[in-house]
Amino acid sequence: MNSGAGVGNLLVLALPLLLLAFLMFSQRKRGRQIQEFQSALSVGDKVVLTSGLYGTITALDDVVATLEIAPGVQVRVDRRAVGLTQPGATATDATGTVSPGSDTTPEGN
């Protein structure tokens, strides 16, 4: 009769641990996708910043992206502020081929 109580106690301990492991795995996967997205950015990509600002990348280095947000108006932003590429923009996939009309998001959706 004690064996049922033992399994219940084990389940109570194991369930939160499994949930925690799942959350850690999901977060690590998301971080990897964001890093891949950031490294795939290139000059000429039309992007949307996390703040909602639209622009075209005109210069790019390890930390800073320069965007043209209007003809002749350029802003420098942290590269991590780039949230996604604009729908209908030209994007380069991992093989280096150009995919017109692609919508690249860090979530992989």
C-alpha positions as CSV (number, residue, x, y, z in Angstrom):
1,M,0.0,0.0,0.0
2,N,3.0,2.3,0.5
3,S,4.1,1.7,-3.1
4,G,1.3,4.0,-4.4
5,A,2.3,6.8,-2.2
6,G,6.0,6.4,-3.3
7,V,5.1,6.8,-6.9
8,G,2.9,9.8,-6.2
9,N,5.8,11.5,-4.3
10,L,8.2,10.7,-7.2
11,L,5.7,12.2,-9.7
12,V,5.4,15.3,-7.6
13,L,9.2,15.7,-7.6
14,A,9.8,14.7,-11.2
15,L,7.1,16.8,-12.9
16,P,8.6,20.3,-11.9
17,L,12.1,19.0,-12.9
18,L,10.8,18.0,-16.3
19,L,9.0,21.3,-16.8
20,L,12.2,23.2,-15.8
21,A,14.3,21.1,-18.3
22,F,11.8,21.8,-21.1
23,L,11.9,25.5,-20.4
24,M,15.7,25.6,-20.4
25,F,15.8,23.7,-23.7
26,S,13.3,26.0,-25.3
27,Q,15.2,29.1,-24.1
28,R,18.5,27.7,-25.4
29,K,16.9,26.9,-28.8
30,R,15.4,30.4,-29.0
31,G,18.8,32.0,-28.2
32,R,20.5,29.9,-30.9
33,Q,17.9,31.0,-33.5
34,I,18.3,34.7,-32.5
35,Q,22.1,34.4,-32.8
36,E,21.8,32.8,-36.2
37,F,19.4,35.5,-37.4
38,Q,21.7,38.2,-36.2
39,S,24.7,36.7,-37.9
40,A,22.8,36.3,-41.2
41,L,22.0,40.1,-41.5
42,S,23.7,41.8,-44.4
43,V,23.8,45.2,-46.1
44,G,20.7,45.8,-48.1
45,D,18.3,43.8,-45.9
46,K,15.1,45.6,-45.1
47,V,14.5,45.2,-41.4
48,V,12.2,46.1,-38.6
49,L,13.7,47.0,-35.2
50,T,12.3,45.8,-31.9
51,S,10.9,49.3,-31.4
52,G,9.0,49.1,-34.6
53,L,11.2,51.4,-36.8
54,Y,11.6,50.3,-40.4
55,G,14.7,50.7,-42.4
56,T,17.3,49.3,-44.8
57,I,20.8,48.2,-43.5
58,T,23.4,50.4,-45.1
59,A,26.4,49.4,-42.9
60,L,27.0,46.6,-40.5
61,D,29.7,45.7,-38.0
62,D,29.9,43.4,-35.0
63,V,28.0,45.7,-32.7
64,V,26.3,48.5,-34.7
65,A,24.0,48.5,-37.7
66,T,23.4,51.7,-39.7
67,L,19.9,51.9,-41.1
68,E,18.5,54.3,-43.7
69,I,15.0,55.1,-42.4
70,A,14.2,57.7,-45.1
71,P,16.1,59.0,-48.1
72,G,19.3,60.6,-46.8
73,V,18.4,59.8,-43.1
74,Q,20.6,57.3,-41.4
75,V,20.6,56.0,-37.8
76,R,23.0,53.9,-35.9
77,V,21.5,51.2,-33.7
78,D,22.7,48.2,-31.7
79,R,22.7,45.2,-34.0
80,R,20.6,43.3,-31.3
81,A,17.7,45.8,-31.9
82,V,17.0,44.3,-35.3
83,G,13.9,42.1,-34.7
84,L,13.0,40.7,-38.1
85,T,13.2,41.4,-41.8
86,Q,10.4,43.1,-43.6
87,P,7.9,40.9,-45.5
88,G,8.6,41.2,-49.2
89,A,12.3,42.1,-48.6
90,T,15.2,40.2,-50.2
91,A,16.8,37.9,-47.7
92,T,19.8,35.5,-47.9
93,D,19.3,32.0,-46.5
94,A,22.0,29.8,-45.0
95,T,23.1,28.4,-48.4
96,G,23.7,31.9,-49.7
97,T,20.9,31.9,-52.2
98,V,18.6,34.9,-52.4
99,S,15.0,34.3,-51.6
100,P,12.8,37.2,-52.7
101,G,9.7,37.8,-50.6
102,S,11.0,35.8,-47.6
103,D,10.0,36.8,-44.1
104,T,12.8,35.9,-41.8
105,T,12.1,36.0,-38.1
106,P,14.4,34.8,-35.3
107,E,11.6,32.5,-34.0
108,G,11.9,30.5,-37.2
109,N,8.1,31.0,-37.9
